[in-house]
Amino acid sequence: MDKLDYYKIEDYAKTHMTDITHDMHHVYRVLNVALDIAEHEANVDMDVLTAACLLHDIGRNAQAADPKLCHAEVGGEMAHDFLLTLGWTKEKAFCVKKCVQSHRFRGDNKPQSIEAKILFDADKVDVCGVIGIARGFTYIGENNSGVIYKTDESGAVLTDEPETFFGEYNYKLRNIYDKFYTQRGKEIAGMRWKNSLDFYDALLSEVKQSTNQKDILLEIRAQVAQIFNEVIIASKLEKGNIIVLGCSTSEILGGQIGKNGSEEVGKAVIEAAMDTCKKYDVFLAMQSCEHLNRALVVERDCAKAYDLPLVSVLPTPSAGGSCAAAAFNSFKDAVIIEHITANAGIDIGDTHIGMHVKFVQVPYRLATKKVGNAHVTALTSRPKLIGGARAVY
């Protein structure tokens, strides 16, 4: 192909390449990879291959205007007619047409000639690796909903929805690697495969970690409710008795106490604890952190029943803790007190609650020993045993 023909074909392609994902940069990448592959194949018509590469996506504007059209079919006809105006023979123009019409991954028209197979492979290499990931994002942004993923009603991530990046990846990008016709095409794609797979797996892992927050909170609620049920029953708490709770949301999430608390987790813990205490008609006292001298959040009715003096402070996640802040916002008419003498206590995350449980404290061995990642201990209490050797208890 002489330079004049090349420039004319290139200029014609430029007038029809207007979308972001399939722009002229894509065309040039496809052409360069095709030339690489052609060096490893025999009897390749380089004029046909070069023209097919330059013109393979010129039908995309027509497809965008009418989604019922196939850009490969339309583009093949356009390429054929244009090349005839340049004086190409009908045979060569027809060969380019067939290359263009068979390059589409989603189509049923399979490439037959070596030039068509090279074009197909070169075009598919451009959806492999990290560049394929980048083009995947731009493709869904242009053509579909522009979202990375969707979830079902339970919050589970859907990885096969067509109008999402995950759907596009699993339909095309993941399945492209065994669809190559040339050995060199497979080799180039193989070198990029791991980068693509690593990115997808990392993205999916992070998304699941974030979207599974609902599942994590449900599990936390269930664990807290079970522990409260167990301790209240074992302690034989009666109506109006008090159970104190100390909790580190940082420890629940696998962090260090006081370092990475979670208001959502704090709310989940308090809701479960309140619901269980309400069932047994006992008071819940929520211990704050040492920044508030381990003061406690209780309901005003509890403070009145035990004649507990109030103090003035507002617990926040950074000074008091996420659970104390959640309790203050959730309790009916919440107030703050400095000390309490509770009948039992639960410690989630080794926060130390002993100072607020009445003497004599008795360690209780829980069936559920963790909430999330946090170690859980519990205390019941009993009256002191007094007297000497003759005393009877």
WOZIQUI-V784439 format. One record per run of one state. SS is the DSSP state (helix for helix, strand for strand, loop for the rest). FROM is the first residue (numbers start at 1). LEN is the number of residues. If there is no record, write none. Layout:
ss=SS from=FROM len=LEN
ss=SS from=FROM len=LEN
//
This chain:
ss=loop from=1 len=2
ss=helix from=3 len=12
ss=loop from=15 len=9
ss=helix from=24 len=15
ss=loop from=39 len=7
ss=helix from=46 len=10
ss=loop from=56 len=4
ss=helix from=60 len=6
ss=loop from=66 len=5
ss=helix from=71 len=15
ss=loop from=86 len=4
ss=helix from=90 len=12
ss=loop from=102 len=12
ss=helix from=114 len=12
ss=loop from=126 len=3
ss=helix from=129 len=15
ss=loop from=144 len=3
ss=strand from=147 len=1
ss=loop from=148 len=2
ss=strand from=150 len=2
ss=loop from=152 len=5
ss=strand from=157 len=2
ss=loop from=159 len=5
ss=strand from=164 len=1
ss=helix from=165 len=9
ss=loop from=174 len=2
ss=helix from=176 len=3
ss=loop from=179 len=4
ss=helix from=183 len=29
ss=loop from=212 len=1
ss=helix from=213 len=22
ss=loop from=235 len=7
ss=strand from=242 len=6
ss=loop from=248 len=1
ss=helix from=249 len=4
ss=loop from=253 len=10
ss=helix from=263 len=18
ss=loop from=281 len=2
ss=strand from=283 len=5
ss=loop from=288 len=2
ss=helix from=290 len=3
ss=loop from=293 len=3
ss=strand from=296 len=4
ss=helix from=300 len=6
ss=loop from=306 len=4
ss=strand from=310 len=2
ss=loop from=312 len=4
ss=strand from=316 len=1
ss=loop from=317 len=2
ss=strand from=319 len=2
ss=loop from=321 len=1
ss=helix from=322 len=9
ss=loop from=331 len=3
ss=strand from=334 len=4
ss=loop from=338 len=4
ss=strand from=342 len=1
ss=loop from=343 len=1
ss=strand from=344 len=5
ss=loop from=349 len=5
ss=helix from=354 len=3
ss=strand from=357 len=1
ss=loop from=358 len=3
ss=strand from=361 len=4
ss=loop from=365 len=5
ss=strand from=370 len=2
ss=loop from=372 len=2
ss=strand from=374 len=8
ss=loop from=382 len=12
//
